[in-house]
Amino acid sequence: MMFELPPEDRALSPVTGYTRDHWEALADALVRAARRCATPGGALLDLPGRPSSSGTRSDGLEGYARTFLAVAFRTAGAQGRDPLGLLERYADGLAAGTRTPGREDAESWPLVLDYTVQGQPMVEAASVALALRLTRRWLWDRLDGAVQDRAEAWLRGALRHRPVPNNWYLFPLTVAGFLDSVGRGDGETHGAVQRGLDLLEAWYRGDGWYSDGEGRAFDHYNGWALHFYPVLHAWLADDRHLLELLGPRLRSHLDGYGLLFGSDGAPVHFGRSLTYRFAAGAAVGLGALTGHTPLPAGASRTLVSGCLRHFLDRGALDGDGLLPPGWYGPHEATLQGYSGPASPYWASKAFVSLLAPADHPLWTRCEEPPPVAGPDRALALRAPGLLIQTTGGDGGPGARAGARAAGHRVHAPGAGAPALGRGRRDGHLRGARLARGAAGRRPPVRRGPGDRRGPGRRRSPLELRRPSHTHRLRSALPGLAARYGRRSGRPKLLIVPAANRPGLRTTRQPRTLLLPYRMSRGNTCSSP
């Protein structure tokens, strides 16, 4: 890494060694490295790498907005202390970016339009609005009135244009919540908040899980978006009624979600936007911050710090201190078309933990073992269709009951399934496994409708099938292939050695495994 972290504190943090000081140091370092790519006025951060489908100007806004979010969490949690003077630079960038939005010059931000035209700026508007809300006393309240007016005009584009019909409706909610908080609310902002909350209610499926839009689509967006935005909005607004509704759902979500982190801190690898890496811990930190969590404070810190350290120890930062698109290091198969050079900085959401002050139990309690290290447990999550099994020893070679993390395995259900995660660096979700089908029986290989291999047809290592089309994914775990079928009442996750399936190819980079969304009536993927 390009920077030095504070010494480990194994007395307070016997599992990870990380304390709040490590989190602050990392937030500072990530932003400092990224800001070397800022335009002269500071409105865009043009990070190196393949542009996203939204174009380089949108990518530059993404760099500004997502690093601003890290600065906001770090500064607000320190009660305005800003040792690097970053808030002034982001204030300058806000002024430059909103001066002539939509113009093709060195600083102007793209306009917020319908998602079918130019949608990505709506995502970034939410990050800008949330960062401004968190830093109001030290940034917004000190801006010139003309800059405030321009910023409001640009942000209102998120209220007047059409989002993707999924978690994107929480971006106008977040923008409206900020405008309300600074006395600029009206019927338009109130309507945006209510619309987002109404849709959220319609998407709730139980067990603390939301579908990401209509139908049944589940992945990490549950934590870093569907819980994150509305719960944080309610907490910042001190809306006790809304927290009484949403808080217990977050608590229920974390009861199962906490088991989706291995004893080495690895979050389970499934769904979209996995380049956001340690943002997977954001919901855990938010639960500790708001008090809506079933986890002890020490276990919560083990999860969030373990997840953070898991990626840092495995090369998530490049030689320039940047977060490249990928999983550990750069990894093209993990990305989507909307992924750009600055996309990984949605990992900044993990720094919501820093809103808990230094004397909060999240930082003062001694770390405890993560939930996966507890007694053997099987938990069925009916809403997302997951069966989570955590075991001290899974029967793989060298495993034993009560084994430590290094001896854990993750494997497909049933005896004889291939063991995963043998090495310290290659393990993923050690000590836990996600299974389909009856316990103790290896599910049969079945094909879904239209699952035919004609001349010249070669399947991707991983496929998610849904009625209208196929959403293909690549598996980054060598030697394995997965087949998702659509057959009522049958297991839907089937993992077999790729060597046993002619015509299947796998990528070479290890350490990742993709898992399904839904096991009945076909699998679904939500829109990006």
C-alpha positions in Angstrom: 0.0 0.0 0.0 1.1 3.6 -0.6 0.4 4.7 2.9 1.1 3.6 6.5 -1.7 2.4 8.7 -1.5 2.9 12.5 -0.1 -0.1 14.5 -2.5 -2.9 15.1 -4.3 -3.1 18.5 -4.7 -6.7 19.3 -5.9 -6.0 22.8 -9.0 -4.1 21.7 -9.3 -5.9 18.3 -8.0 -9.4 18.8 -9.6 -10.6 15.5 -8.7 -7.9 13.0 -6.3 -5.6 14.8 -8.1 -2.6 13.3 -9.5 0.3 15.3 -11.3 3.5 14.4 -7.9 5.1 13.7 -7.4 2.6 10.9 -10.7 3.5 9.4 -9.9 7.3 9.4 -6.5 6.7 8.0 -7.8 4.6 5.2 -10.6 7.1 4.3 -8.0 9.9 4.1 -5.6 7.8 2.0 -8.3 6.6 -0.5 -9.5 10.2 -1.1 -6.0 11.7 -1.2 -4.9 9.1 -3.9 -8.1 9.6 -6.0 -7.9 13.4 -5.8 -4.6 13.4 -7.7 -6.8 12.8 -10.7 -9.0 15.8 -10.1 -9.6 18.5 -12.7 -8.2 22.0 -11.9 -11.5 23.1 -10.5 -12.1 19.9 -8.6 -15.5 19.1 -10.1 -14.4 15.9 -11.8 -12.1 13.1 -10.8 -10.9 11.4 -14.0 -9.5 8.1 -12.8 -7.6 5.8 -15.2 -9.3 2.8 -16.7 -11.9 1.7 -19.2 -14.8 4.2 -19.4 -18.2 3.0 -18.4 -21.2 2.9 -20.8 -22.2 6.4 -19.4 -19.1 8.1 -20.8 -16.1 9.8 -19.3 -17.8 13.0 -18.1 -20.3 10.9 -16.0 -17.4 8.8 -14.8 -15.6 12.0 -13.6 -18.7 13.1 -11.7 -18.8 9.6 -10.2 -15.3 10.1 -8.9 -16.2 13.4 -7.3 -19.4 12.1 -5.7 -18.3 8.8 -4.3 -15.1 10.1 -2.8 -17.0 13.1 -1.4 -19.2 10.5 0.4 -16.1 9.1 2.1 -15.0 12.6 3.2 -18.5 13.3 4.5 -18.7 10.2 6.7 -15.1 10.8 8.0 -15.7 14.5 8.7 -19.1 14.2 10.2 -18.0 11.4 12.5 -15.1 13.6 13.7 -17.5 16.5 14.4 -16.1 18.6 11.6 -12.4 17.8 12.0 -10.9 17.8 8.5 -7.1 17.4 8.9 -6.5 17.4 5.1 -8.7 20.4 4.3 -10.8 18.3 1.9 -14.1 19.9 2.5 -12.9 23.2 0.9 -11.8 21.3 -2.2 -15.2 19.6 -2.5 -16.9 23.0 -2.1 -14.9 24.3 -4.9 -15.8 21.3 -7.1 -19.5 21.8 -6.3 -19.3 25.4 -7.4 -17.4 24.5 -10.6 -19.5 21.6 -11.6 -22.9 23.3 -11.2 -21.8 26.6 -12.9 -22.8 25.5 -16.4 -24.1 21.9 -16.1 -24.5 20.0 -19.3 -21.8 22.0 -21.1 -18.8 20.2 -22.7 -16.0 21.9 -20.9 -13.3 20.9 -18.3 -15.5 21.1 -15.2 -19.3 21.0 -15.9 -21.3 18.2 -14.6 -23.7 16.3 -16.9 -27.4 16.9 -16.4 -29.6 14.5 -14.5 -32.0 13.0 -17.0 -34.2 9.9 -17.5 -32.3 6.6 -17.0 -33.0 5.8 -20.7 -31.2 8.9 -21.8 -28.5 9.8 -19.3 -29.2 8.1 -16.0 -26.0 7.7 -14.1 -25.8 11.3 -12.8 -29.0 10.5 -10.8 -27.0 7.9 -8.8 -24.3 10.4 -8.2 -26.8 13.1 -7.2 -27.7 11.0 -4.3 -24.1 10.7 -3.1 -23.6 14.5 -3.5 -26.9 15.2 -1.6 -26.1 12.8 1.2 -22.5 14.2 1.6 -23.9 17.7 1.7 -26.5 16.7 4.3 -23.8 15.1 6.5 -21.4 18.1 6.3 -24.0 20.9 6.3 -22.5 22.8 9.2 -19.0 22.8 7.8 -19.7 23.1 4.0 -23.3 23.9 2.9 -24.0 26.6 5.4 -20.8 28.4 4.4 -21.5 28.4 0.6 -22.4 31.5 -1.3 -26.2 31.7 -1.9 -25.7 31.6 -5.6 -23.8 28.3 -5.4 -26.5 26.8 -3.2 -29.1 27.8 -5.7 -27.2 26.2 -8.5 -26.6 23.0 -6.6 -30.3 22.8 -5.8 -31.3 23.3 -9.4 -28.9 20.5 -10.5 -30.0 18.1 -7.7 -33.7 18.7 -8.6 -33.1 16.9 -11.9 -33.2 13.7 -9.8 -36.8 14.5 -8.7 -38.0 15.4 -12.2 -36.7 12.5 -14.2 -37.4 8.7 -14.4 -35.2 6.3 -12.4 -34.6 2.7 -13.2 -37.6 0.8 -11.6 -35.6 -0.6 -8.6 -33.4 0.8 -5.9 -32.9 3.9 -8.0 -36.1 5.4 -6.6 -34.1 5.8 -3.4 -31.8 8.3 -5.1 -34.6 11.0 -5.5 -35.6 10.2 -1.9 -32.1 10.9 -0.7 -31.9 14.1 -2.7 -35.3 15.3 -1.4 -34.3 14.4 2.1 -31.3 16.7 1.9 -33.3 19.6 0.4 -35.9 19.2 3.1 -33.2 19.3 5.8 -31.8 22.7 4.6 -35.2 24.4 4.3 -35.6 24.0 0.6 -38.3 21.4 0.6 -41.7 21.7 -1.1 -44.4 19.5 -2.6 -41.9 18.0 -5.1 -39.5 16.9 -2.4 -42.2 15.5 -0.2 -43.6 13.6 -3.1 -40.2 12.1 -3.9 -39.7 10.9 -0.4 -43.2 9.4 -0.1 -42.9 7.7 -3.5 -39.7 6.1 -2.5 -41.1 4.8 0.8 -44.3 3.5 -0.9 -42.2 1.5 -3.4 -40.0 0.2 -0.7 -43.0 -1.0 1.2 -44.2 -2.8 -1.9 -40.8 -4.5 -2.4 -40.6 -5.9 1.1 -40.6 -9.7 1.1 -40.0 -10.5 4.8 -37.1 -11.8 6.8 -35.5 -8.3 6.5 -35.1 -8.7 2.7 -36.5 -6.4 -0.1 -36.8 -7.4 -3.7 -34.8 -4.9 -5.8 -37.8 -3.8 -7.8 -40.8 -5.9 -8.9 -40.5 -9.7 -8.9 -37.8 -11.4 -6.9 -34.3 -10.1 -7.2 -31.9 -10.3 -4.2 -28.2 -9.4 -3.8 -25.9 -7.1 -1.8 -28.1 -4.1 -2.9 -30.3 -5.1 0.0 -27.7 -3.9 2.4 -25.8 -1.1 0.6 -29.0 0.5 -0.9 -32.4 -0.8 0.1 -31.7 -0.6 3.8 -28.9 2.0 3.6 -30.7 5.0 2.1 -34.1 4.9 3.9 -32.7 4.0 7.3 -30.0 6.6 7.2 -32.5 9.2 6.0 -34.8 8.4 8.9 -31.9 8.5 11.4 -30.6 11.8 10.1 -34.2 13.3 10.2 -34.8 11.9 13.6 -38.0 10.4 12.2 -38.9 8.0 15.0 -42.0 6.7 13.3 -40.1 5.7 10.2 -37.3 4.2 12.2 -39.8 2.1 14.1 -40.9 0.7 10.8 -37.6 0.3 9.0 -35.3 -0.4 12.0 -36.7 -3.9 12.9 -36.4 -4.9 9.2 -32.7 -4.0 9.3 -32.3 -6.0 12.5 -34.0 -9.0 10.9 -31.9 -8.6 7.8 -28.6 -8.6 9.7 -29.6 -11.7 11.7 -29.1 -13.7 8.5 -26.8 -11.4 6.6 -24.2 -11.5 9.3 -23.7 -15.1 8.5 -22.7 -14.2 4.9 -19.2 -13.1 6.0 -16.5 -15.7 6.4 -14.4 -15.9 9.5 -11.7 -14.2 7.4 -14.0 -11.3 6.6 -14.9 -12.3 3.1 -18.4 -11.4 2.0 -20.2 -13.9 -0.1 -19.7 -13.2 -3.8 -23.1 -13.0 -5.5 -25.1 -10.5 -7.5 -24.2 -7.3 -9.2 -21.7 -4.5 -8.6 -19.3 -6.6 -6.7 -16.5 -4.1 -7.4 -18.0 -2.1 -4.5 -16.1 -4.6 -2.3 -16.2 -3.6 1.4 -19.5 -1.7 0.9 -20.9 -5.1 1.8 -20.3 -4.2 5.4 -22.3 -0.9 5.2 -25.5 -2.4 6.6 -23.7 -3.9 9.5 -22.2 -0.5 10.5 -25.6 1.2 10.0 -27.2 -1.3 12.3 -24.6 -0.6 15.0 -25.0 3.2 14.5 -28.7 3.2 14.8 -29.1 0.4 17.4 -31.1 -1.7 15.0 -29.0 -4.8 15.0 -29.1 -8.3 16.6 -25.2 -8.3 16.8 -23.1 -7.3 19.8 -21.0 -4.2 19.1 -17.8 -6.3 19.2 -19.1 -8.7 16.6 -20.3 -5.8 14.4 -16.8 -4.3 14.4 -15.3 -7.7 13.6 -17.5 -7.9 10.6 -17.0 -4.4 9.2 -13.2 -4.3 10.0 -12.8 -7.9 8.8 -14.5 -7.1 5.5 -12.3 -4.0 5.1 -9.1 -5.8 5.9 -10.0 -8.8 3.8 -9.8 -6.7 0.6 -6.8 -4.6 1.7 -4.8 -7.7 2.5 -5.5 -9.1 -0.9 -4.4 -6.3 -3.1 -7.6 -4.3 -3.6 -5.5 -1.1 -3.8 -3.1 -0.7 -6.7 0.4 0.8 -6.6 -1.0 4.3 -6.8 -3.4 3.7 -3.8 -6.4 3.6 -6.1 -9.3 1.1 -6.1 -9.3 -0.5 -9.5 -12.5 -2.1 -10.9 -12.5 -5.7 -9.9 -12.7 -7.9 -6.8 -9.3 -8.2 -5.1 -7.2 -6.7 -7.9 -8.5 -5.8 -11.4 -10.9 -8.4 -12.6 -12.9 -7.8 -15.8 -15.4 -10.7 -15.2 -16.7 -9.0 -12.0 -17.7 -5.9 -13.9 -20.9 -4.7 -15.7 -21.2 -2.3 -18.5 -22.1 0.5 -16.1 -18.9 -0.1 -14.2 -16.3 2.7 -14.7 -13.0 3.7 -13.2 -14.6 5.4 -10.2 -17.4 2.9 -9.6 -15.4 1.0 -6.9 -15.6 4.1 -4.7 -19.2 3.2 -3.7 -17.1 1.2 -1.2 -17.2 4.6 0.6 -20.5 3.5 2.0 -18.7 1.3 4.4 -17.4 4.4 6.2 -20.9 5.0 7.5 -19.4 3.2 10.6 -17.4 6.4 11.2 -20.6 8.3 12.0 -20.4 6.4 15.3 -18.2 8.6 17.5 -15.0 7.4 19.1 -16.8 6.7 22.4 -19.5 4.5 20.7 -19.6 0.8 21.7 -18.9 0.0 18.1 -15.3 1.3 18.7 -14.9 0.8 22.4 -16.0 -2.8 22.9 -13.5 -5.6 22.4 -13.9 -7.5 19.1 -15.8 -10.7 19.3 -15.8 -13.7 16.9 -18.0 -13.2 13.9 -21.4 -14.9 13.8 -20.1 -17.6 11.4 -17.6 -18.7 14.1 -20.4 -19.6 16.5 -22.2 -22.9 16.9 -23.1 -24.9 13.8 -26.3 -23.4 12.5 -28.7 -23.8 9.6 -30.9 -20.8 8.7 -33.5 -20.8 6.0 -34.2 -17.3 4.6 -37.5 -17.9 2.8 -37.8 -14.4 1.2 -34.5 -14.5 -0.8 -34.6 -18.4 -1.1 -31.3 -19.0 0.7 -30.3 -21.8 3.0 -27.3 -20.7 5.1 -25.3 -23.4 6.9 -22.4 -22.5 9.1 -20.1 -25.3 10.4 -16.9 -25.6 12.2 -15.9 -28.5 10.0 -17.6 -29.4 6.8 -16.2 -32.9 6.3 -13.7 -31.7 3.7 -10.1 -33.0 3.8 -8.3 -31.8 6.9 -11.5 -30.2 8.4 -12.6 -31.0 11.9 -15.4 -29.9 14.2 -14.5 -26.6 15.9 -11.6 -25.9 13.4 -10.2 -22.5 13.1 -10.8 -20.4 10.0 -7.8 -21.8 8.1 -9.4 -25.3 8.2 -12.8 -24.3 7.0 -14.2 -25.2 3.6 -17.0 -24.0 1.5 -18.6 -26.6 -0.8 -21.7 -27.5 -2.7 -24.4 -29.4 -0.8 -24.1 -33.1 -0.3 -21.3 -35.6 0.3 -18.6 -35.7 -2.3 -19.0 -32.1 -3.4 -15.8 -30.3 -4.3 -14.2 -28.4 -1.5 -13.5 -24.7 -2.0 -11.2 -22.2 -0.3 -8.3 -24.5 0.7 -5.8 -21.7 0.9 -5.8 -18.6 3.1 -5.9 -16.3 0.1 -8.2 -18.4 -2.0 -10.9 -19.1 0.6 -14.3 -17.5 0.3 -16.8 -17.5 3.1 -14.8 -20.1 5.1 -16.9 -21.7 7.8 -20.1 -21.2 5.9 -21.9 -22.6 2.9 -24.9 -21.8 0.9 -26.8 -24.9 -0.2 -29.9 -25.9 -2.2 -31.8 -29.1 -1.9 -32.3 -31.6 1.0 -29.6 -31.9 3.5 -27.3 -34.8 2.9 -28.3 -35.4 -0.7 -26.5 -34.1 -3.7 -29.1 -32.5 -6.0 -29.4 -33.9 -9.5 -28.3 -32.0 -12.4 -31.4 -30.6 -14.2 -31.9 -28.4 -17.2 -34.4 -25.5 -17.4 -36.6 -24.8 -20.3 -34.7 -24.0 -23.5 -31.6 -25.3 -21.9 -30.2 -26.9 -25.1 -26.8 -27.1 -26.4 -26.9 -26.8 -30.2 -24.1 -26.8 -32.7 -21.6 -24.1 -31.8 -23.4 -23.3 -28.5 -21.0 -22.8 -25.6 -22.4 -21.8 -22.2 -20.8 -19.4 -19.8 -19.6 -21.0 -16.6 -22.5 -19.4 -14.7 -25.9 -18.6 -16.0 -29.0 -17.2 -14.4 -32.1 -18.1 -16.3 -35.4 -16.2 -16.4 -38.4 -16.5 -18.5 -37.6 -13.8 -21.0 -33.9 -14.1 -21.5 -30.6 -15.4 -20.1 -28.4 -13.2 -17.9 -24.9 -14.7 -18.3 -22.3 -14.4 -15.6 -18.7 -15.6 -15.5 -17.5 -17.8 -12.7 -14.1 -16.7 -11.4 -13.6 -20.0 -9.5 -11.5 -22.3 -11.7 -12.7 -25.9 -12.0 -16.3 -25.2 -11.2 -19.4 -24.5 -13.2 -22.9 -23.8 -12.0 -26.2 -24.4 -13.7 -29.4 -22.7 -12.8 -32.5 -24.5 -13.9 -36.2 -23.6 -13.7 -38.1 -26.7 -12.5 -40.7 -26.2 -9.8 -39.9 -27.9 -6.5 -36.4 -28.8 -7.5 -33.0 -27.5 -6.3 -31.8 -24.5 -8.2 -28.1 -24.3 -7.3 -26.1 -27.1 -8.8 -22.3 -26.9 -8.7 -20.3 -29.6 -10.4 -16.6 -29.9 -11.5 -16.2 -28.2 -14.9 -14.2 -31.2 -16.0 -17.4 -33.3 -15.9 -19.2 -30.8 -18.2 -17.9 -30.7 -21.7 -17.9 -27.4 -23.4 -17.7 -25.3 -20.3 -15.0 -22.7 -19.8 -13.9 -20.9 -16.7 -11.8 -17.8 -16.1 -8.4 -18.2 -14.4 -8.6 -15.8 -11.5 -9.5 -17.7 -8.3 -11.3 -16.9 -5.1 -14.8 -15.9 -6.3 -18.1 -17.8 -6.4 -21.4 -16.5 -7.8 -24.6 -17.6 -6.1 -28.2 -17.4 -7.1 -31.0 -15.0 -6.3 -34.1 -17.2 -6.3 -34.9 -20.9 -6.4 -38.6 -21.1 -7.4 -40.2 -20.1 -10.6 -36.9 -19.3 -12.2 -34.1 -17.1 -11.2 -34.3 -13.3 -11.6 -31.7 -10.6 -12.0 -32.6 -7.0 -11.4 -31.6 -4.2 -13.7 -28.2 -2.5 -13.2 
